[in-house]
Amino acid sequence: MKRLKRPLESGNSHLSLERGLRVIEAISDAGGSATVSEIARKTALPRSTTHHLLRSLIDFGYLVQEGQTRPYMLAPKISRLTGRNWTQAQLAEISIPFLDELSRRTGEGTSLAILREGVVTVVAKRDSEGPVRVVQQVGATRPIYCTAVGKTLSAWLPERELEATLGRIVFKRFTARTITTVAAFRQQLARIRAAGFAFDNEEHIEGIRCLAAPVRDQSGEVCAALCIVGPKNRLSLRRLRELRKSLAALGSDLSVRLGYKGFSDTMVKGSQRSIAAAQFNQNKNQKGGG
């Protein structure tokens, strides 16, 4: 009897494996995220079979689903196995619940930005509620040297990449606070690495302040910057210090979602420290501090 069962079990296993791989391929072809209906249609599998395969793939760590009504997404495990980085579209979709929660906690606008070939681009955003808000645009680019997201993405670049990036920057003065030299930029990057945050105190746009923190992927590298943005009258320096905890927590959560496993108790506590006093004091002593 056992000999008769082995070929049958082997065949069933082969069929299940084939179907599971088809499901993963269908989600990948859809950009890394798809609903059960979309997956069933792409794989030509019954919906009940598709649902069973999806639950099994979640159990094995190859897929994730943030909620029962949310699409199914490729898990960090696949990126670790293939060595591939998250695409811009994947980062944008994965970050949305985290941006929503950060906006809910802070009452301000939030965004996620990435650095590709020296260009800082906003890939996802949530605007704050209310009549006074900073409206952001997905796809908009940001100066790398005078925005919180740009400075965050620069601060953790490998030295060779940083040197190449610095060589491409054309420093333009947007406001009285804008950094205009490589030396000043390097000093800020050192403070940002020590503090774990980057601060834009009206350096890009008058009346607008931003606070950003790094987001890491499965490789441990900084792949994006998570940002809080709002008008100066709401984002006083004191309130920015208070908001850093929510920013650090959501940045850590998003990093874990992207496969980062490097957090320790010491790192988590360190990520909740205040923005370096020297950085705040420098900006506060400049014209128009809040």
Secondary structure as the mmCIF struct_conf table of DSSP 4:
data_model
#
loop_
_struct_conf.conf_type_id
_struct_conf.id
_struct_conf.beg_label_comp_id
_struct_conf.beg_label_asym_id
_struct_conf.beg_label_seq_id
_struct_conf.end_label_comp_id
_struct_conf.end_label_asym_id
_struct_conf.end_label_seq_id
HELX_RH_AL_P HELX_RH_AL_P1 LYS A 2 ASP A 29
TURN_TY1_P TURN_TY1_P1 ALA A 30 GLY A 31
BEND BEND1 GLY A 32 GLY A 32
STRN STRN1 SER A 33 ALA A 34
HELX_RH_AL_P HELX_RH_AL_P2 VAL A 36 THR A 43
TURN_TY1_P TURN_TY1_P2 ALA A 44 ALA A 44
HELX_RH_AL_P HELX_RH_AL_P3 ARG A 47 ASP A 59
TURN_TY1_P TURN_TY1_P3 PHE A 60 GLY A 61
BEND BEND2 TYR A 62 TYR A 62
STRN STRN2 LEU A 63 VAL A 64
BEND BEND3 GLU A 66 GLY A 67
TURN_TY1_P TURN_TY1_P4 GLN A 68 THR A 69
BEND BEND4 ARG A 70 ARG A 70
HELX_LH_PP_P HELX_LH_PP_P1 PRO A 71 PRO A 71
STRN STRN3 TYR A 72 LEU A 74
HELX_RH_AL_P HELX_RH_AL_P4 PRO A 76 THR A 82
TURN_TY1_P TURN_TY1_P5 GLY A 83 GLY A 83
HELX_LH_PP_P HELX_LH_PP_P2 ARG A 84 THR A 87
HELX_RH_AL_P HELX_RH_AL_P5 GLN A 88 THR A 106
BEND BEND5 GLY A 107 GLU A 108
STRN STRN4 GLY A 109 ARG A 116
TURN_TY1_P TURN_TY1_P6 GLU A 117 GLY A 118
STRN STRN5 VAL A 119 ARG A 126
HELX_LH_PP_P HELX_LH_PP_P3 ASP A 127 SER A 128
BEND BEND6 GLU A 129 VAL A 132
TURN_TY1_P TURN_TY1_P7 VAL A 138 GLY A 139
STRN STRN6 THR A 141 ARG A 142
BEND BEND7 ILE A 144 THR A 147
HELX_RH_AL_P HELX_RH_AL_P6 ALA A 148 ALA A 155
TURN_TY1_P TURN_TY1_P8 TRP A 156 TRP A 156
BEND BEND8 LEU A 157 LEU A 157
HELX_RH_AL_P HELX_RH_AL_P7 GLU A 159 ARG A 168
BEND BEND9 THR A 175 THR A 175
TURN_TY1_P TURN_TY1_P9 ALA A 176 ARG A 177
BEND BEND10 THR A 181 THR A 181
HELX_RH_AL_P HELX_RH_AL_P8 VAL A 182 ALA A 195
TURN_TY1_P TURN_TY1_P10 GLY A 196 GLY A 196
STRN STRN7 ALA A 198 ASN A 201
BEND BEND11 GLU A 202 ILE A 205
TURN_TY1_P TURN_TY1_P11 GLU A 206 GLY A 207
STRN STRN8 ILE A 208 ARG A 216
TURN_TY1_P TURN_TY1_P12 GLN A 218 SER A 219
BEND BEND12 GLY A 220 GLU A 221
STRN STRN9 VAL A 222 PRO A 231
TURN_TY1_P TURN_TY1_P13 LYS A 232 ARG A 234
BEND BEND13 LEU A 235 LEU A 235
HELX_RH_AL_P HELX_RH_AL_P9 LEU A 237 ARG A 257
TURN_TY1_P TURN_TY1_P14 LEU A 258 GLY A 259
HELX_RH_AL_P HELX_RH_AL_P10 ASP A 265 SER A 271
TURN_TY1_P TURN_TY1_P15 GLN A 272 GLN A 272
BEND BEND14 ARG A 273 ARG A 273
HELX_LH_PP_P HELX_LH_PP_P4 SER A 274 SER A 274
BEND BEND15 ILE A 275 ILE A 275
HELX_LH_PP_P HELX_LH_PP_P5 ALA A 276 ALA A 276
HELX_RH_AL_P HELX_RH_AL_P11 ALA A 277 ASN A 285
BEND BEND16 GLN A 286 GLN A 286
TURN_TY1_P TURN_TY1_P16 LYS A 287 GLY A 288
#
